[in-house]
Amino acid sequence: MRMGCGVLLFLGFAMGASQLLASEGAIRGGESLIDSYGETMEYRKALAPVQEWNDSARTRFREVQTRELVLWSLIHDLVLPGDDISEIVKYRVKEQLGETVSESIRPEPDLAVAVVEAAGGVVLEGPVHGSPIRARLSPGDRLRIDGSTKNWYRVLLVETGRGWVHASLVGRVADDGGGDIPGYVRINDQDPTYYHTAREAGFPVRGPLYGHDYDGTERRTIQAPDGHALAETSGRYFALLLMQGSGILEDGRGVSYASNRRFEIMPEGCKGITATGNWVVPFHTFAVNRREMPYREVYFVPRSVGLLLPNGEVHDGFWFAHDTGGAFQGTPRHRTDMYVDRAEWVGWMETHLVPSHGRIEVYRVDRETHREVYEKYKDQLGPSMPSMRRDS
């Protein structure tokens, strides 16, 4: 039976209208996600300064972080296809959240293949127990990983796109296809920890810290190397300052550890002076075990590439081995302390960088890359630049 021309035109119009409505729905959905992400990001920033103060605040901060990560993953999925809808959504991201956020949306490299060992596993929509199920797993299934949080792997599924798998389901993670990076030397995978510049303003004087319970009456003197007093502070803040190595005092002066529990005043704009004499660079300075990672080397961490950092930077993957500390005495060799500037950004790094199996892949770069990276960051490394005098 032949359909009349008018019927065909009507069906064609109806199909076109249906596609248009679907496109408009996708765009409106994307805009709603962007609004929710922006609100959640601002809420997370507001909670950040107080999240270290008590367990309740810390729990709420982590919940908001997780929601932010889920929303960002959904926006990321909308933008990546490269069609007209995705271009409109990306434009909205740029318009509402800024150029830096927009430029951080990019295809992520496949990191590894996870092998499922536990029975009864599922892939969830988000990195939260109770999220909708996207797929069911069987022992022996191989999952392509393209990201992670502290306890979850983000995986690519052919049928349903991205999903999340809890680390307890994965028996091992193997490199797949990437191999070593040409010209770089892979060292032992590292257990990452984090340190920051200890800020005195607003830091509670009471409460437990590093195994001691402070009642707020303890007072300590911060001394210069020659013994004269720089400032009086609480015992609890002094303990934090000793552990972190540098701090910003209530009056705005910066101090950095010198020796024998004494400190030196830092130049204006400096947030910490490393063991090599350089200034710390947020999200780019390593404190290392010198038996394994010599000073003044540059290291590449693939997992940090493309991270949109809390300070607005998109990470290039490079880190300087410039620092060390007493915390490395008697610890396992394969440990690296990463400088993150602010205490509230420790939790962010734990959520966005640390793989749930607890280690990161690290490479020592070639000499040409070493020179290029030092040149790129020379203005942030301090005026003396001692580490440019690299031993051959």
C-alpha positions as CSV (number, residue, x, y, z in Angstrom):
1,M,0.0,0.0,0.0
2,R,1.3,3.4,-1.0
3,M,1.1,6.3,1.5
4,G,0.1,9.6,0.2
5,C,2.6,12.4,-0.1
6,G,0.8,14.3,2.7
7,V,1.1,11.4,5.1
8,L,4.8,11.1,4.3
9,L,5.3,14.8,4.9
10,F,3.4,14.6,8.2
11,L,5.5,11.6,9.4
12,G,8.7,13.3,8.4
13,F,7.6,16.5,10.3
14,A,6.6,14.4,13.3
15,M,9.9,12.6,13.3
16,G,11.8,15.9,13.0
17,A,9.8,17.5,15.7
18,S,10.4,14.4,17.9
19,Q,14.2,14.7,17.4
20,L,14.1,18.4,18.0
21,L,12.2,17.9,21.3
22,A,14.6,15.3,22.3
23,S,17.5,17.6,21.5
24,E,15.9,20.5,23.5
25,G,15.3,18.1,26.4
26,A,19.0,17.0,26.3
27,I,20.1,20.7,26.3
28,R,17.7,21.6,29.2
29,G,18.9,18.6,31.1
30,G,22.5,19.7,30.5
31,E,21.8,23.2,31.7
32,S,20.1,21.8,34.9
33,L,23.2,19.6,35.6
34,I,25.4,22.7,35.1
35,D,23.3,24.7,37.5
36,S,23.4,21.9,40.1
37,Y,27.1,21.4,39.7
38,G,27.8,25.1,40.1
39,E,25.7,25.3,43.3
40,T,27.3,22.1,44.7
41,M,30.8,23.4,43.9
42,E,30.1,26.7,45.8
43,Y,28.7,24.7,48.7
44,R,31.8,22.5,48.8
45,K,34.0,25.6,48.8
46,A,32.0,27.1,51.7
47,L,32.3,23.9,53.7
48,A,36.0,23.4,53.0
49,P,37.5,25.8,55.6
50,V,35.6,24.0,58.5
51,Q,35.7,20.4,57.3
52,E,38.7,19.5,59.4
53,W,37.1,20.8,62.7
54,N,34.9,17.9,63.6
55,D,33.6,14.5,62.3
56,S,30.2,15.9,61.4
57,A,31.6,18.7,59.2
58,R,34.1,16.3,57.6
59,T,31.3,13.8,56.7
60,R,29.1,16.5,55.2
61,F,32.1,17.8,53.2
62,R,32.8,14.4,51.7
63,E,29.1,13.9,50.9
64,V,29.1,17.2,48.9
65,Q,32.4,16.2,47.2
66,T,30.9,13.0,46.1
67,R,27.8,14.7,44.7
68,E,30.0,17.2,42.9
69,L,32.0,14.4,41.3
70,V,28.9,12.5,40.2
71,L,27.4,15.7,38.6
72,W,30.7,16.5,36.9
73,S,30.9,12.9,35.5
74,L,27.4,13.3,34.0
75,I,28.3,16.7,32.4
76,H,31.5,15.2,31.1
77,D,29.5,12.4,29.4
78,L,27.1,14.9,27.8
79,V,29.9,16.9,26.3
80,L,32.3,14.3,25.0
81,P,30.4,13.0,21.9
82,G,31.2,16.1,19.8
83,D,27.8,16.5,18.2
84,D,25.7,19.7,18.1
85,I,24.1,19.1,21.5
86,S,27.4,18.5,23.2
87,E,28.8,21.7,21.7
88,I,25.9,23.7,23.1
89,V,26.3,22.1,26.5
90,K,30.0,22.8,26.5
91,Y,29.3,26.5,25.6
92,R,26.9,26.7,28.6
93,V,29.7,25.2,30.8
94,K,32.1,27.9,29.6
95,E,29.4,30.6,30.0
96,Q,28.4,29.6,33.5
97,L,31.5,28.0,35.1
98,G,34.3,29.7,33.2
99,E,37.0,29.0,30.6
100,T,39.2,26.8,32.9
101,V,36.4,24.4,33.7
102,S,35.4,24.2,30.1
103,E,38.9,23.4,28.9
104,S,39.2,20.6,31.5
105,I,36.5,18.6,29.6
106,R,38.5,16.2,27.4
107,P,38.6,12.5,26.6
108,E,40.4,10.8,29.4
109,P,43.1,8.2,28.6
110,D,42.4,4.6,29.5
111,L,44.4,3.9,32.6
112,A,44.1,0.1,33.1
113,V,42.1,-3.0,33.0
114,A,40.4,-4.2,36.2
115,V,39.7,-7.9,36.6
116,V,36.5,-8.8,38.6
117,E,37.0,-11.5,41.2
118,A,34.0,-11.2,43.5
119,A,30.7,-12.8,42.6
120,G,27.4,-10.8,42.5
121,G,29.1,-7.5,41.6
122,V,27.3,-4.6,39.9
123,V,28.2,-1.4,38.1
124,L,26.5,1.6,39.6
125,E,25.5,5.0,38.1
126,G,27.5,6.9,40.7
127,P,30.3,6.2,43.3
128,V,27.7,5.8,46.1
129,H,26.1,2.7,47.5
130,G,22.4,2.7,46.5
131,S,22.9,4.3,43.1
132,P,21.0,2.8,40.2
133,I,22.5,-0.3,38.7
134,R,23.9,0.0,35.2
135,A,25.2,-3.6,34.7
136,R,25.8,-6.8,36.6
137,L,29.2,-8.5,36.7
138,S,30.6,-12.0,36.8
139,P,34.0,-13.2,38.1
140,G,36.6,-12.9,35.3
141,D,35.0,-9.9,33.6
142,R,37.5,-7.3,32.5
143,L,36.6,-3.7,33.0
144,R,38.3,-0.7,31.3
145,I,39.2,1.9,34.0
146,D,39.3,5.6,33.0
147,G,39.2,7.2,36.5
148,S,38.9,6.6,40.2
149,T,38.0,8.0,43.6
150,K,39.3,6.7,46.9
151,N,37.1,3.6,47.0
152,W,35.7,3.4,43.5
153,Y,36.8,2.8,40.0
154,R,35.1,4.5,37.1
155,V,34.8,2.1,34.2
156,L,33.7,2.3,30.5
157,L,30.8,0.1,29.4
158,V,30.1,-0.4,25.7
159,E,26.3,-0.6,26.3
160,T,25.7,2.1,28.9
161,G,28.7,4.4,29.0
162,R,30.5,5.2,32.2
163,G,29.7,3.5,35.5
164,W,31.3,2.9,39.0
165,V,32.6,-0.3,40.6
166,H,33.5,-0.6,44.2
167,A,37.2,-1.5,44.8
168,S,36.2,-4.6,46.8
169,L,35.0,-6.3,43.7
170,V,38.3,-5.9,41.8
171,G,41.0,-8.4,42.4
172,R,43.8,-6.8,40.4
173,V,44.6,-3.9,38.1
174,A,46.8,-4.4,35.1
175,D,48.4,-2.1,32.6
176,D,46.8,-2.6,29.2
177,G,48.1,-1.2,26.0
178,G,49.8,1.9,27.5
179,G,53.0,0.3,28.7
180,D,55.9,2.5,29.7
181,I,56.2,6.1,28.4
182,P,59.0,6.4,25.8
183,G,62.0,8.2,27.3
184,Y,60.7,8.1,30.9
185,V,61.8,5.6,33.5
186,R,59.1,4.0,35.6
187,I,59.9,3.7,39.3
188,N,58.1,1.7,42.0
189,D,54.5,2.7,42.4
190,Q,54.1,5.1,45.3
191,D,51.7,5.3,48.3
192,P,50.6,9.0,48.2
193,T,50.0,11.1,51.3
194,Y,49.5,14.9,51.5
195,Y,50.8,17.9,53.4
196,H,49.9,21.6,53.4
197,T,50.7,25.0,54.8
198,A,49.4,25.2,58.3
199,R,47.2,28.3,58.8
200,E,46.8,29.5,62.3
201,A,43.7,31.7,61.7
202,G,40.6,29.9,62.8
203,F,42.5,26.7,63.8
204,P,40.9,25.2,67.0
205,V,43.1,25.3,70.1
206,R,41.2,22.3,71.7
207,G,40.8,18.7,70.6
208,P,42.9,15.7,69.7
209,L,45.7,15.9,67.2
210,Y,48.5,13.4,66.4
211,G,47.7,11.3,69.4
212,H,47.4,14.1,72.0
213,D,44.3,15.7,73.4
214,Y,44.7,19.5,73.8
215,D,42.6,21.4,76.3
216,G,43.4,24.8,74.9
217,T,45.6,26.0,77.8
218,E,48.9,24.9,76.2
219,R,51.1,27.6,74.9
220,R,54.3,27.4,72.8
221,T,56.9,29.8,71.5
222,I,57.8,29.7,67.8
223,Q,61.5,30.5,67.8
224,A,63.9,31.6,65.0
225,P,67.2,29.6,64.4
226,D,69.1,32.0,66.7
227,G,66.6,31.4,69.5
228,H,64.7,34.7,69.6
229,A,60.9,34.5,69.8
230,L,58.9,34.9,66.6
231,A,55.4,34.4,68.0
232,E,53.4,32.8,70.8
233,T,50.8,30.2,69.7
234,S,48.7,27.3,71.0
235,G,50.2,24.0,71.7
236,R,47.8,22.4,69.2
237,Y,48.8,24.7,66.3
238,F,52.5,24.3,67.2
239,A,52.1,20.5,66.8
240,L,50.4,21.0,63.4
241,L,53.2,23.4,62.3
242,L,55.9,20.9,63.2
243,M,54.2,18.2,61.2
244,Q,53.4,20.2,58.1
245,G,56.7,22.1,58.1
246,S,55.4,25.6,57.1
247,G,52.6,27.9,58.2
248,I,50.9,31.2,58.0
249,L,50.6,32.9,61.4
250,E,47.6,34.8,62.7
251,D,49.4,38.1,61.8
252,G,50.0,37.0,58.2
253,R,53.7,36.2,58.5
254,G,54.8,32.9,56.9
255,V,57.2,30.6,58.7
256,S,59.1,27.5,57.5
257,Y,60.9,24.8,59.4
258,A,64.7,25.4,59.7
259,S,66.1,22.9,62.2
260,N,65.9,21.8,65.8
261,R,62.2,22.7,66.0
262,R,62.9,26.3,65.0
263,F,61.6,28.3,62.1
264,E,62.6,31.0,59.7
265,I,60.4,33.8,58.3
266,M,59.5,33.2,54.7
267,P,59.6,35.8,51.9
268,E,56.3,37.4,51.0
269,G,54.3,35.1,48.7
270,C,56.1,32.0,49.8
271,K,54.1,29.2,51.3
272,G,56.9,26.9,52.3
273,I,60.7,26.4,51.7
274,T,61.7,22.9,50.7
275,A,64.8,20.9,51.6
276,T,66.4,21.9,48.3
277,G,65.8,25.6,49.1
278,N,63.0,26.0,46.6
279,W,59.6,27.3,47.3
280,V,56.8,24.8,47.4
281,V,54.5,24.8,44.3
282,P,50.9,23.7,45.1
283,F,50.1,20.4,43.5
284,H,53.6,20.1,42.0
285,T,56.0,19.6,45.0
286,F,56.9,16.1,46.2
287,A,58.4,15.3,49.6
288,V,60.3,12.1,49.0
289,N,62.3,9.3,50.5
290,R,65.8,10.2,49.2
291,R,66.9,6.5,49.1
292,E,64.4,6.0,46.3
293,M,63.7,9.4,44.7
294,P,66.7,11.7,44.5
295,Y,66.3,15.5,45.1
296,R,65.8,17.8,42.1
297,E,64.4,15.1,39.8
298,V,61.1,15.8,37.9
299,Y,58.5,13.0,38.0
300,F,55.4,12.4,35.9
301,V,52.2,11.0,37.5
302,P,49.8,10.0,34.7
303,R,46.8,9.9,37.0
304,S,47.1,13.6,37.8
305,V,47.0,14.7,34.1
306,G,43.9,16.7,33.3
307,L,42.7,17.1,36.9
308,L,40.8,20.3,37.4
309,L,42.4,21.4,40.7
310,P,40.7,23.4,43.5
311,N,43.0,26.4,42.7
312,G,41.6,26.5,39.1
313,E,44.6,24.9,37.4
314,V,44.4,22.0,35.0
315,H,47.2,19.6,36.0
316,D,50.0,18.7,33.5
317,G,51.2,15.6,35.5
318,F,54.6,16.9,36.6
319,W,56.0,17.0,40.2
320,F,59.3,18.2,41.7
321,A,61.2,16.0,44.2
322,H,62.2,19.0,46.4
323,D,61.3,18.1,49.9
324,T,61.4,15.5,52.7
325,G,60.5,15.3,56.3
326,G,60.8,13.4,59.6
327,A,57.7,11.4,58.7
328,F,59.8,9.4,56.2
329,Q,62.0,8.0,58.9
330,G,61.2,4.3,59.5
331,T,58.4,4.3,56.9
332,P,58.1,2.0,53.9
333,R,60.2,3.1,51.0
334,H,57.5,3.5,48.4
335,R,55.8,6.6,49.8
336,T,55.4,10.1,48.5
337,D,54.0,13.2,50.2
338,M,52.3,15.6,47.8
339,Y,52.0,19.3,48.7
340,V,48.5,20.7,48.3
341,D,48.7,24.2,49.9
342,R,45.5,24.1,52.0
343,A,44.2,21.5,54.6
344,E,40.8,21.5,53.0
345,W,42.3,20.3,49.7
346,V,43.7,17.1,51.2
347,G,40.2,15.5,51.0
348,W,39.8,16.7,47.5
349,M,43.0,14.9,46.4
350,E,42.0,11.8,48.2
351,T,38.7,11.8,46.3
352,H,40.1,12.7,42.8
353,L,43.6,11.3,42.6
354,V,44.2,8.3,44.9
355,P,43.3,5.0,43.3
356,S,41.4,2.7,45.6
357,H,44.2,0.1,45.6
358,G,46.3,2.8,47.3
359,R,49.1,3.5,44.9
360,I,50.0,5.8,42.0
361,E,52.1,5.1,38.9
362,V,55.2,7.4,38.8
363,Y,57.8,8.0,36.1
364,R,61.2,9.9,36.2
365,V,61.2,12.1,33.1
366,D,64.0,12.5,30.5
367,R,66.5,15.3,30.6
368,E,64.9,17.4,27.9
369,T,61.5,17.3,29.7
370,H,63.3,18.0,33.0
371,R,64.6,21.3,31.6
372,E,61.3,22.2,30.0
373,V,59.4,21.7,33.2
374,Y,61.8,23.7,35.3
375,E,61.6,26.5,32.8
376,K,57.8,26.5,32.9
377,Y,57.7,26.8,36.7
378,K,60.8,28.9,37.3
379,D,58.9,31.9,38.6
380,Q,57.1,29.8,41.2
381,L,60.1,27.9,42.5
382,G,61.7,31.0,44.2
383,P,64.3,33.5,43.2
384,S,67.4,31.5,43.9
385,M,66.4,28.4,41.8
386,P,69.1,26.1,43.3
387,S,67.6,23.0,41.8
388,M,68.3,24.2,38.3
389,R,71.9,23.1,39.0
390,R,71.0,19.5,38.5
391,D,73.8,16.9,38.9
392,S,74.5,14.9,35.8
